[in-house]
Amino acid sequence: MIRKFKKFTQLSTEEKKLFFEAYVTLGKMRAAILTVSFKRLTRSLEHKPKQEEVMFLNEAQMQTAKMVGRAITRAATYTPWESACLAQSLTAQNMLKKRGIPGVFYLGVAKDAESKEKMKAHAWTQCGKNIITGGSGHEVFTVVSVFGWE
């Protein structure tokens, strides 16, 4: 516990602010996932064709997007509620849109290796050519929906 606190104190002021914003937003998004329909959650987003062209970001936007992604990943490990990929993607969308950084988030499905009848789902966020959240293992999922914001 002391090691984690020491690590946190070594973060820059900006990274600490992003961590707290991510933590609070993850909570809001988790509550929304549990209480609001998915259609309503994504109402403010633009449904995109599956083959979304990659938007160009300048260097400052890309650095901010990466910092937001790291903050979300960090915060998600400390939430007492489940902060899985969908909550992380919605949090990333919220935080990036607030900063004027465009991006997309993908929803994908794959067959569950343990059971041939079951499916599993995954969500990940991308800005430019970089995956911001949910990048681990996204390659095995077939994209079923793409949502973007500007």
C-alpha positions in Angstrom: 0.0 0.0 0.0 2.8 2.4 0.9 4.5 1.6 -2.4 1.4 2.5 -4.4 1.0 5.7 -2.5 4.6 6.6 -3.2 4.1 5.8 -6.9 1.1 8.1 -6.9 3.0 11.0 -5.3 5.6 10.7 -8.1 3.0 11.5 -10.8 2.8 15.0 -12.2 0.0 17.3 -11.1 -1.7 16.8 -14.5 -1.5 13.0 -14.2 -3.0 13.2 -10.7 -5.9 15.4 -11.9 -6.5 13.0 -14.8 -6.5 10.0 -12.4 -9.2 11.6 -10.2 -11.3 12.7 -13.2 -11.0 9.2 -14.6 -11.9 7.6 -11.3 -15.1 9.7 -10.9 -16.1 9.3 -14.6 -15.6 5.5 -14.4 -18.1 5.5 -11.5 -20.6 7.6 -13.5 -20.2 5.4 -16.5 -20.6 2.2 -14.5 -23.8 3.6 -12.9 -25.1 4.6 -16.4 -24.3 1.2 -17.8 -26.4 -0.4 -15.0 -29.3 2.0 -15.3 -29.6 3.4 -18.8 -30.1 1.7 -22.1 -27.1 1.4 -24.4 -29.0 3.4 -27.1 -29.3 6.3 -24.7 -25.7 6.0 -23.6 -24.5 6.4 -27.2 -27.1 8.9 -28.3 -24.5 11.7 -28.4 -22.1 9.6 -30.6 -22.1 9.2 -34.3 -22.6 5.7 -35.5 -19.8 5.1 -38.1 -19.2 2.6 -40.8 -17.2 -0.4 -39.6 -14.1 0.7 -41.6 -13.6 4.0 -40.0 -10.8 6.1 -41.5 -8.2 7.1 -38.9 -8.4 10.8 -37.9 -5.2 12.7 -37.8 -4.2 14.2 -34.5 -1.4 16.6 -33.8 1.3 15.7 -31.4 -0.2 17.6 -28.4 -3.6 15.9 -28.9 -1.9 12.5 -29.2 0.1 13.0 -26.0 -3.1 14.1 -24.1 -5.0 11.1 -25.4 -2.3 8.8 -24.2 -2.2 10.4 -20.8 -6.0 10.1 -20.6 -5.7 6.4 -21.5 -3.1 5.8 -18.8 -5.2 7.6 -16.2 -8.2 5.5 -17.0 -6.2 2.3 -16.9 -4.7 3.3 -13.6 -8.0 4.4 -12.0 -9.9 1.3 -13.2 -7.6 -1.0 -11.2 -8.6 0.9 -8.0 -12.3 1.2 -8.3 -14.4 -0.9 -5.9 -16.9 -1.4 -8.7 -16.3 -3.3 -12.0 -14.6 -1.0 -14.5 -14.4 -3.2 -17.5 -13.8 -2.3 -21.1 -17.1 -0.7 -21.8 -16.9 1.6 -18.8 -13.4 2.5 -19.8 -14.3 3.2 -23.4 -17.2 5.4 -22.4 -15.0 7.2 -19.9 -12.3 7.8 -22.6 -14.9 9.1 -25.0 -16.2 11.5 -22.3 -12.8 12.7 -21.2 -11.4 13.1 -24.8 -14.5 14.8 -26.2 -14.2 17.3 -23.3 -10.7 18.1 -24.5 -11.7 18.4 -28.1 -9.9 15.3 -29.2 -11.7 13.2 -31.8 -11.8 9.4 -31.7 -13.8 6.3 -32.1 -14.7 3.4 -29.9 -15.3 -0.1 -31.2 -17.6 -2.9 -29.9 -16.6 -6.4 -30.9 -17.7 -9.9 -30.3 -15.9 -13.3 -30.4 -16.8 -16.9 -29.6 -15.9 -17.9 -26.1 -13.2 -20.6 -26.3 -14.6 -22.3 -23.2 -18.1 -22.7 -24.6 -19.0 -22.8 -28.3 -22.5 -21.5 -27.7 -21.4 -18.4 -25.8 -20.1 -15.1 -27.1 -17.9 -12.6 -25.4 -17.8 -8.9 -26.1 -15.1 -6.2 -25.9 -14.9 -2.4 -26.3 -11.8 -0.4 -27.1 -11.1 3.2 -27.9 -8.8 4.6 -30.6 -7.5 8.1 -31.3 -5.5 8.4 -34.5 -3.6 5.2 -35.0 -3.2 4.6 -31.2 -5.5 2.4 -29.1 -6.2 4.4 -25.9 -8.2 1.8 -23.8 -9.0 -1.9 -24.2 -6.2 -2.7 -26.6 -5.2 -5.9 -25.0 -6.6 -8.8 -27.1 -8.8 -6.6 -29.3 -7.5 -8.4 -32.4 -9.6 -11.6 -31.8 -12.9 -9.6 -31.8 -15.0 -9.0 -34.8 -16.2 -5.4 -34.9 -19.9 -5.1 -34.8 -20.3 -1.3 -34.1 -18.2 1.8 -34.3 -19.1 5.0 -32.6 -17.2 8.3 -33.1 -17.1 11.8 -31.8 -15.5 15.0 -32.9 
